[in-house]
Amino acid sequence: MNKMTLISACVAAAVSLGACTPCRVSSDIIRSTLEGTRVSYPVVAISPENATEVTELARWNTSGLGLVTYSPDGRFLAVGQKRELWLYDARTLHKVRAVETDSWVRSVAFSPDGQVVATGTSVGYFEGTVQLWQVTDMRLLQTLSGHRNEVSGVAFSPDGRMLASASLDGSVRLWELASGRLQHTLAQGCGYVWTVTFSPDGHSVAAGCDGLTMWRPSDGSVVETLQIPHAGVESVAFSPTGATLAAGMNDSTARIWGMPDGELLHTLEGYGDSVCGVAFSPDGKTLATGSSDDLVRLWRVSDGSLLQTLQGHTNWVWTVAFSPDGHTLASGSHDGTIRLWGIPPE
């Protein structure tokens, strides 16, 4: 089963029930920390040397798809679910701000300065938009329109001047934020494009299209295409230095390439199905993956070895995100929960 199969089922449910109801949501999931209560925050970063000690620290129910990401300063967790965008205090897990949107939230990203949150949305069956929200008061700043299907991935350029959007309409678009102008259509006719990201130096935009393709933002030209026979790209991330690139695939693998030469370094196997989310730790030594077999896995980047398998979710794990200090890992799942993982302080 791939992402489209699951989303199609949820769309059918939305038509009959008026909501995209999660599959197999556990009835006994409860918030494990009281709002406003300080979480025992880890004091050491997750690393290959201590990955076996990582355990669940907290969880709470969102009743949504489980889209989660950290702000660049680590103060906030942004959670997109159904037609809402929530901001949580990353230390206390207290919900500090929330806004109801006019469309289904399908992807979430912070601007590099942490002042803006972008959401990729689905408006009915044949339209998707990017909405930009001011963090301080959750005011809608701008709506970028033009996609003909849901916007499944959004990413800011490192300098915050541009935003890339990936859509199930088969396109990747690059927007100039100061004017809201469409700068380049980087790809068209790619089938479903699930994810997009910028390289840390801002010189490349990567997305799954005819393999894994990288474009030059300045002129929209193709820099390189990594051929991946018989597999589609579900998720993609550069390491913090840009020295490696990881992608989650729909063939039950994740892959790591060396950059900029594009040499395939490791193929990570053992998944039950699609790898929906990938994220590097801030030091680039650990890769976290979330997959449709309900598991979060931690891998050593240098040799591709499996370090730890984190169990607890009861449905697809859509997103994984390290905190900027590397002390915690957040995972969001279609079971309706967000979970935080780390090494508890002694």
C-alpha positions as CSV (number, residue, x, y, z in Angstrom):
1,M,0.0,0.0,0.0
2,N,1.3,3.5,-0.8
3,K,0.3,6.9,0.4
4,M,-2.2,7.5,-2.3
5,T,-4.1,4.3,-1.5
6,L,-4.5,5.4,2.1
7,I,-5.4,9.0,1.2
8,S,-8.0,7.8,-1.3
9,A,-9.7,5.7,1.4
10,C,-9.7,8.8,3.7
11,V,-11.1,11.0,1.0
12,A,-13.9,8.5,0.5
13,A,-14.5,8.7,4.3
14,A,-14.5,12.5,4.2
15,V,-17.2,12.5,1.5
16,S,-19.5,10.3,3.6
17,L,-18.6,11.5,7.1
18,G,-17.4,15.1,6.5
19,A,-13.9,14.3,7.9
20,C,-10.8,12.4,7.0
21,T,-11.0,9.9,9.9
22,P,-7.8,8.2,10.8
23,C,-7.6,4.4,10.3
24,R,-7.2,2.2,13.4
25,V,-7.1,5.0,16.0
26,S,-6.6,3.5,19.4
27,S,-9.3,4.4,21.9
28,D,-6.9,4.3,24.9
29,I,-4.4,6.9,23.7
30,I,-4.4,9.8,26.1
31,R,-2.2,12.9,26.7
32,S,0.7,11.7,28.8
33,T,1.6,15.1,30.1
34,L,-0.7,17.8,31.5
35,E,-0.8,21.0,29.5
36,G,1.5,23.6,31.2
37,T,3.5,20.9,33.0
38,R,7.2,20.9,32.2
39,V,8.4,17.8,30.5
40,S,11.6,16.1,31.8
41,Y,13.6,17.3,28.8
42,P,16.6,15.2,27.8
43,V,20.0,16.7,28.4
44,V,22.0,14.6,25.8
45,A,21.5,14.5,22.1
46,I,20.5,11.3,20.3
47,S,23.5,9.7,18.7
48,P,24.7,6.4,17.3
49,E,26.4,5.7,20.6
50,N,23.3,6.1,22.7
51,A,20.5,5.2,20.2
52,T,19.6,2.0,22.1
53,E,18.6,4.1,25.1
54,V,16.1,6.2,23.2
55,T,12.5,5.7,24.5
56,E,9.1,7.4,24.4
57,L,9.0,10.6,26.5
58,A,5.5,11.9,25.7
59,R,2.5,11.5,23.4
60,W,-0.7,13.2,22.7
61,N,-3.7,12.8,20.5
62,T,-4.4,15.1,17.5
63,S,-6.9,13.0,15.6
64,G,-5.2,14.0,12.4
65,L,-2.6,12.8,10.0
66,G,0.4,13.5,12.3
67,L,2.2,16.3,10.5
68,V,4.8,17.7,12.8
69,T,8.0,19.9,12.7
70,Y,10.2,21.9,15.0
71,S,10.8,25.7,14.8
72,P,14.4,26.5,14.0
73,D,15.0,27.8,17.6
74,G,13.4,24.7,19.1
75,R,10.8,26.7,21.0
76,F,7.7,25.4,19.1
77,L,6.3,22.3,17.6
78,A,3.9,22.9,14.6
79,V,1.3,20.3,14.1
80,G,-1.0,20.2,11.1
81,Q,-4.2,18.2,11.4
82,K,-7.4,18.2,9.4
83,R,-8.3,21.9,8.9
84,E,-6.2,23.2,11.8
85,L,-2.7,24.4,12.5
86,W,-1.5,24.1,16.1
87,L,1.7,25.5,17.8
88,Y,2.9,23.8,21.0
89,D,5.5,24.8,23.5
90,A,8.2,22.2,22.8
91,R,9.2,21.9,26.4
92,T,5.8,21.9,28.2
93,L,3.7,20.6,25.3
94,H,1.2,23.3,26.1
95,K,-0.8,24.5,23.1
96,V,0.1,28.1,22.7
97,R,-1.7,29.0,19.5
98,A,-4.1,27.5,17.0
99,V,-5.9,28.5,13.9
100,E,-8.7,27.0,11.8
101,T,-7.9,26.9,8.1
102,D,-10.3,26.9,5.2
103,S,-8.7,23.8,3.7
104,W,-7.1,20.4,4.6
105,V,-3.5,20.7,5.9
106,R,-1.2,18.3,4.1
107,S,2.3,19.6,4.8
108,V,4.0,22.0,7.3
109,A,7.3,23.9,7.4
110,F,8.8,26.8,9.4
111,S,10.7,29.7,7.7
112,P,14.4,29.8,8.6
113,D,13.8,32.8,11.0
114,G,10.9,30.9,12.7
115,Q,8.5,33.8,12.1
116,V,6.3,32.2,9.5
117,V,4.7,28.7,9.1
118,A,3.8,27.5,5.7
119,T,1.1,24.9,5.2
120,G,0.5,23.0,2.0
121,T,-3.3,22.4,1.6
122,S,-5.9,20.5,-0.3
123,V,-9.0,22.5,-1.5
124,G,-11.5,20.0,-2.7
125,Y,-10.3,17.5,-5.3
126,F,-8.7,19.7,-7.9
127,E,-6.9,22.5,-6.1
128,G,-4.1,23.0,-3.7
129,T,-2.6,26.1,-2.1
130,V,0.3,27.2,0.1
131,Q,-0.7,29.4,3.0
132,L,1.7,31.5,5.0
133,W,0.9,32.2,8.7
134,Q,2.6,34.6,11.1
135,V,3.7,32.7,14.2
136,T,3.1,35.5,16.7
137,D,-0.6,35.7,16.1
138,M,-1.4,33.0,13.5
139,R,-2.5,35.7,11.0
140,L,-2.8,34.6,7.4
141,L,-0.2,36.5,5.5
142,Q,-0.4,35.1,2.0
143,T,-2.0,32.4,-0.1
144,L,-0.1,31.0,-3.1
145,S,-2.4,29.5,-5.6
146,G,-2.0,27.5,-8.9
147,H,-1.6,23.8,-8.0
148,R,-4.3,21.6,-9.4
149,N,-4.2,19.0,-6.6
150,E,-3.1,18.9,-2.9
151,V,0.2,20.5,-2.0
152,S,2.0,17.5,-0.3
153,G,5.3,19.2,0.4
154,V,6.6,22.7,1.3
155,A,10.1,23.9,2.0
156,F,11.7,27.4,2.5
157,S,15.0,28.3,1.0
158,P,17.8,28.7,3.6
159,D,17.7,32.5,3.1
160,G,13.9,32.6,3.5
161,R,13.3,34.4,0.2
162,M,11.8,31.5,-1.8
163,L,9.5,28.6,-1.1
164,A,9.2,25.3,-3.0
165,S,6.0,23.4,-3.2
166,A,5.4,19.8,-4.4
167,S,1.9,18.6,-5.4
168,L,0.0,15.5,-6.4
169,D,-0.7,17.3,-9.6
170,G,2.8,16.2,-10.7
171,S,4.5,19.6,-10.4
172,V,7.2,21.3,-8.3
173,R,6.9,25.0,-8.1
174,L,9.2,27.7,-6.8
175,W,7.8,30.9,-5.4
176,E,9.3,34.3,-4.7
177,L,7.9,35.2,-1.3
178,A,8.3,39.0,-1.3
179,S,6.0,39.3,-4.3
180,G,4.1,36.0,-4.1
181,R,5.1,35.5,-7.7
182,L,5.6,32.0,-9.3
183,Q,9.3,32.1,-10.2
184,H,9.7,28.7,-11.9
185,T,7.7,25.5,-12.5
186,L,10.5,23.1,-11.9
187,A,8.6,19.9,-12.9
188,Q,5.4,18.9,-14.6
189,G,3.8,15.6,-15.4
190,C,5.8,13.7,-12.7
191,G,2.8,11.8,-11.3
192,Y,2.4,12.2,-7.6
193,V,5.2,14.4,-6.1
194,W,5.1,13.9,-2.3
195,T,8.0,15.8,-1.0
196,V,10.5,18.7,-1.7
197,T,13.5,20.1,0.1
198,F,16.3,22.6,-0.4
199,S,20.0,21.8,0.0
200,P,21.5,23.6,3.0
201,D,23.5,26.0,0.7
202,G,20.3,26.8,-1.2
203,H,21.8,25.9,-4.5
204,S,19.6,22.9,-5.2
205,V,15.9,21.9,-4.8
206,A,15.3,18.1,-4.6
207,A,12.1,16.2,-5.2
208,G,10.9,12.9,-6.4
209,C,10.3,13.2,-10.2
210,D,11.6,10.6,-12.7
211,G,13.9,9.3,-9.9
212,L,15.2,11.9,-7.5
213,T,15.8,15.2,-9.4
214,M,17.7,18.3,-8.3
215,W,17.1,21.7,-9.9
216,R,19.0,25.0,-9.7
217,P,16.7,27.6,-8.1
218,S,18.2,30.5,-9.9
219,D,17.1,29.5,-13.3
220,G,15.1,26.3,-12.8
221,S,17.5,24.1,-14.7
222,V,18.1,20.4,-13.8
223,V,21.4,19.9,-11.9
224,E,21.2,16.1,-11.6
225,T,18.8,13.2,-11.6
226,L,19.5,10.1,-9.5
227,Q,17.9,7.1,-11.3
228,I,15.9,4.8,-9.0
229,P,14.4,2.0,-11.1
230,H,11.1,0.5,-10.0
231,A,10.6,2.8,-7.0
232,G,9.0,6.1,-6.2
233,V,10.2,8.8,-3.7
234,E,8.0,9.3,-0.7
235,S,10.3,11.6,1.4
236,V,13.6,13.3,1.0
237,A,16.1,15.2,3.3
238,F,19.6,16.6,3.0
239,S,22.0,16.3,5.9
240,P,22.8,19.6,7.7
241,T,26.1,20.0,5.8
242,G,24.6,18.8,2.5
243,A,27.2,16.0,2.3
244,T,24.5,13.3,2.1
245,L,21.0,13.0,0.8
246,A,18.4,10.5,2.1
247,A,15.1,9.4,0.5
248,G,12.3,7.2,1.7
249,M,10.9,5.0,-1.1
250,N,7.7,3.1,-1.8
251,D,9.6,-0.2,-2.4
252,S,10.2,-0.8,1.3
253,T,13.7,0.8,1.4
254,A,15.3,4.1,2.2
255,R,18.5,5.2,0.5
256,I,21.5,7.4,1.3
257,W,23.6,9.1,-1.4
258,G,26.9,11.0,-1.1
259,M,26.7,14.5,-2.4
260,P,27.5,16.2,-4.7
261,D,28.6,13.2,-6.8
262,G,25.3,11.3,-6.2
263,E,27.0,8.0,-5.3
264,L,24.6,5.6,-3.6
265,L,26.2,4.8,-0.2
266,H,23.6,2.7,1.5
267,T,20.2,1.0,0.9
268,L,18.3,0.6,4.2
269,E,16.1,-2.4,4.1
270,G,13.7,-4.3,6.4
271,Y,10.6,-2.1,6.1
272,G,7.1,-3.6,5.7
273,D,6.1,-1.0,3.1
274,S,6.6,2.7,2.1
275,V,9.0,5.0,4.0
276,C,7.0,8.1,4.5
277,G,9.4,10.3,6.5
278,V,13.2,10.8,6.8
279,A,15.1,13.2,8.9
280,F,18.8,13.7,9.8
281,S,20.0,14.5,13.3
282,P,21.6,18.0,13.6
283,D,25.1,16.4,13.6
284,G,24.2,14.4,10.5
285,K,25.3,11.1,12.1
286,T,21.8,9.6,12.6
287,L,18.9,9.1,10.2
288,A,15.4,8.7,11.5
289,T,12.7,7.1,9.3
290,G,9.0,6.7,9.7
291,S,7.2,4.1,7.7
292,S,3.9,2.5,6.9
293,D,4.7,-0.5,9.1
294,D,3.9,1.8,12.1
295,L,7.6,2.0,13.2
296,V,10.3,4.7,13.7
297,R,13.8,3.5,13.0
298,L,17.2,5.1,13.8
299,W,20.1,4.4,11.4
300,R,23.8,5.1,11.6
301,V,24.6,7.2,8.5
302,S,28.2,6.2,8.2
303,D,27.6,2.5,7.5
304,G,23.8,2.2,7.1
305,S,23.4,0.0,10.1
306,L,20.1,-0.2,12.1
307,L,20.6,1.3,15.6
308,Q,17.1,1.1,17.1
309,T,13.5,0.4,16.3
310,L,10.9,2.5,18.1
311,Q,7.5,0.9,18.6
312,G,4.3,2.5,19.8
313,H,2.5,3.9,16.9
314,T,-0.5,1.9,15.6
315,N,-0.7,3.2,12.0
316,W,1.5,4.8,9.4
317,V,4.2,7.2,10.6
318,W,4.0,10.1,8.2
319,T,6.6,12.5,9.6
320,V,9.8,12.5,11.8
321,A,11.7,15.6,12.9
322,F,14.7,16.1,15.2
323,S,14.7,19.1,17.6
324,P,17.4,21.6,16.6
325,D,19.6,20.5,19.6
326,G,19.1,16.9,18.7
327,H,17.8,15.9,22.1
328,T,14.4,14.8,21.0
329,L,12.8,13.2,18.0
330,A,9.1,13.9,17.1
331,S,7.0,11.5,15.1
332,G,3.5,12.0,13.7
333,S,1.3,9.1,12.7
334,H,-2.0,8.4,11.1
335,D,-3.0,6.8,14.4
336,G,-3.7,10.4,15.4
337,T,-0.8,10.8,17.8
338,I,2.4,12.8,18.0
339,R,5.1,11.2,20.0
340,L,8.4,12.5,21.4
341,W,11.4,10.2,21.8
342,G,14.7,10.7,23.6
343,I,16.9,9.6,26.4
344,P,15.2,10.5,29.8
345,P,17.4,12.4,32.2
346,E,18.6,10.5,35.2
